[in-house]
Amino acid sequence: MGRFCEITGKGPTKGYHIIRSGKSKKSGGIGMHVTAMTKRRFLPNLQRVKAIINGEVRYIRVAATALKKGLVTKAPKRTWKKATAKA
């Protein structure tokens, strides 16, 4: 599943890029008018994180808001060294 948070289920949402023309009333004009609306997508801020899930360490894609809220238990830093192959 791409572009979805594995913890919260947060995914892309739809919206519009609104283009306006004119001078605002605050600046002395007659007001801004919408001239075009183009569809666009708002993507969640996904981060690839090493986390502990069901007792094992694996990579998951998590929204930044889930990380800030502390919903993810990050894996501890690796301290052991890889065994070198004897040749």
N, C-alpha and C positions, 0 to 999 in steps of 0.2 A: 504494500500500500504506500504510494508515494504522496508526499506533502501532507501527511496527517500525523498528528502527535499520538504516540503510542500510549500515553498516560491519560491525557484529557480528551482525545478524539478531535481536537481542534483542527479544522481544515480550511481550504480556501473559501473566501466569500466573494459575492458579486457586488459590484458597485459601478459608479460612473466617473469619468473624467469630464468635468463640466467646464466649458469654455464660455467666458463672458466677455462682453464688449461694452463700451460706454464709460462715462465718468461717474463715480459714486456721488450720491447726494451730499455726503459729508465734505467732498471736495468741490462742491458747487455745481455738479451736473444734474441731470434728470434721473439718474439711477442706472444701475448695471442691468444688462439684459442677457439672458442665456441665448447663445447662438448655436451651440452644438453640445451634444451629450454622447460620449463614446463609452461603450462598455469596457470594463476592465476587471481584473481580479486582484483581491487583496490576499497575499499569501502569508501564512503564519511564520513567525520567526523560529524556524526549527534548528536545533543544534544536535550534532551527533555526539552522544555521551556514553562513556563506559559505565554501566550501572549493574547493581546486583539485582537479579530477577530470579525468583524461586531458588535462591541459594547459589546460583551460578553467575559468573561475570559475562556480560555480553553487551554489544553496542546497540543502542536504541536511538531513535530520532524523537526528540522531545522539544516541546515549545519552551521558549525562554521564560514565559510566565510560570510554567510548572517547575522549572529550576529555581526561580526566585522564591516560590511558595514553599520549597523544600519537599515536594512530592516525590523526588527521586533520591535514592540512596546511592551515591557515587561509589565506585569500586576503589579500594585502597591502592596506593601506589605499589608497584611491584618492587620487592626488595631482593628476591633471589636472582642468581645469575644463571644463564643458560648453560647446560652441560656441553662442553666442547667435545667434538667427535675425535676419538683416538684413532690415528691412522698409522 
